């Protein structure tokens, strides 16, 4: 079934803000979120139009393409990146931590209101000055969500590369904290690190 593209510029009030999270299903590392506002006044060049046409689900892009596109996005979009820590994930669960990271990302934009397009089924709690529309597969349907997701993915991958240098036995540079066979074997052999999510299956058995 083909997904319906959203004419996101018709949403009110302005600005229209795309929001998405990254890393929800990982066994290690923070959950990240991005928030994005397209500045239409900057979309006047061939390059800017091409950037918008390339926006899609961040998981469908190679790491190199994501990195390049993230830099281009920042020229034409207002971007905010935020996260919730492993401790927060353990205290309030991954679902609530994802929403918290998205709330922080929106707040980081420094705007006092607007219309939030949220990837997924649920609005972000405690955002009284904003209207919201959750969109299933929103990163494939609305450019601001795609932009937010791509920049958040790049930022989180960079964080996991840092953690790979700190914890070299776990292969974070390869799997970025996801539950791959290599990662699971490393947890079993070496035990969880302080950045592992100790309430998650695949980690808690070894705590």
N, C-alpha and C positions, 0 to 999 in steps of 0.2 A: 504494500500500500504506500503510495507516494505521499510524503508529508506536505501539508499545506504551508507555503511560505507566508510569513506575517508582514503586512505593510506597517511596520512598527512606527513609522513617522506619523501615523494617524492617531496614535495614543496621546491622551492628555491626562493631567497637565504636563507641561514640559518642565525640565528636560526628561527625555526617555532614557532610562538607565538599564543596561543589561547586566545581569548578575549570574554567576555560576561558581560552583565549588569544584575542587580538584583534590584527589587523594582520599576520598571517603572510604574506599575499599582496601586501603593499604594496611599492612601489619605494623608499620613503623612510620614515624615522622608526623609532623603536624598536618592538619587538613587546611588547605589554602582556599581562598576565594578571590575572585576578581570582580570589579564593577567598572563599567565603561559607559561613557557618554560620547556619542559622535558629535564632533563640531562641524556642522554643515558648512560653515563659512570657510573651512579649510579644504573642502572636497571640490576643488576647482581644477585639478590637474588630472592628466591621464593616469598617473601613478595612483592618486588617491581613489579614483574610481576602480582601478584594478585591485587595490587592496580590499575594498569592500566586496568585490566579486569573488575573492579567494577565501573569504571567511567561511569556515565550516567547523565541524566537530574536531577539536584539537587532536583527538586520538587517531584521526584519519590522516594526519600530517606526519611526515618524518621529523625527527628532532631538528635537523638542519633547517627545514622549511619553517618549522615553528619558531625557531630563533630569529630567522630573517623576518618573518611576518610580524613577530612581536615588536621588533624595532620599527617597522613601518607603521604598525598600528599606533604606536605612541606619538607619531607625527600628527595624526588626524583625530585621535580620540583622547579624551581625558580618562586616565586609568588610575585605579586604586587597587592595591593588593593588600590583603590581610589574612590572618590565620587564627586558628585555635590550636593550642599546644596539646601535646600528648597527655599532660596532667588534666587539662580541661576535658579532653575526650573521655578519660577514665571517670571523671567526676560527674559529667552530665550526659554522657553517651554520645556516640558519633553523629547521630541525627541532630541533636541539639547543638553540638559543637559546629557542625556544618552551617547551621542557621546563624550561629553566633559569628562565625567567620564572615558570612555574607553580610550580616548587619554591620560589622566593622568595616568591610570594604566600601559599602555605601556611605557610611559616615566619613570615611577617608576622602571622599570626593569633595566635601565641604559645601554641599548644596543643602538647602533648607526644605526642599520638597521636590516632587516630580512623580513620574510614573515608572515603577520598577517592573521590568520583565524578568521573572525568575525562572531559571531552568528547573523543571521538575513539576511536582504536584502541589507543593505547599508554598504559601507566602512566608515572608520573613516576619516573625513576631516583633511587636513593640516598635513599629515604624509609623507613628500616628500622623505624620505630616506627608506621607506618601500613599498613593494608590498603587495597587499591585495586580499583576496578571501572571500566574504561573503558567508555563508553557512546557508540555511534555516534548522532549527532544528539541528544546528551544535553541540549542547551539547549531542546529541544522535549519532553523526556521527564521531566526532574527539576528541580523548582523551584530548588534550590540552585545548579545549574549555570547556569540562566537568569539568576539574580540576579548571579552572578559575572560572566557575560558582559556584561550590561547595564551594570554599574558600570565594568567595564574598558573597554568601548566609549566611554562618556562621558568617562572619564579620558583615554583616548588621543586622542579628538577634541579635547579641550581642549588637549592638548599640540601637536597639529597646528595648531590656531589660533594658538598662540604662535609656531610655526615659520613660519606664513604671514606674520606681521608681520616676522619676521627675514629671510625670503626671499620678498619680495612678487611675484616674477615667475612663480611656479610654481603658484599656485592651490591651495595646501594646504588653504585654508579651504573649498574646494568638494569636492575628491576625497579629502582626508585621507591622501594618499600612494599611493592605489591607481593602477593602470596605466590610467588613462583616456586618451583621445585627446589631451585638453588637456594632461595631465601629460607624456605622451610627447613632444609637440611642444615643450613648454617645456624639457625636458631636451636635446632636439636643438638648440634655439636658444641656450640659455644655458649648457649643460653641467651636470654634476652638482654639487650642493652637498655640504658635509661631512656632511649627514644622509641622503644617498642611499646605498642599499645597492649598493656598487660591484661585487659579484659577481653581481648579478641581470641577467638579460637585459633589455634596455631601458635599462640604465644603463652596464654595463661597456663597451659599444661606444663610449661618449663620454668615457671616462676617459682 
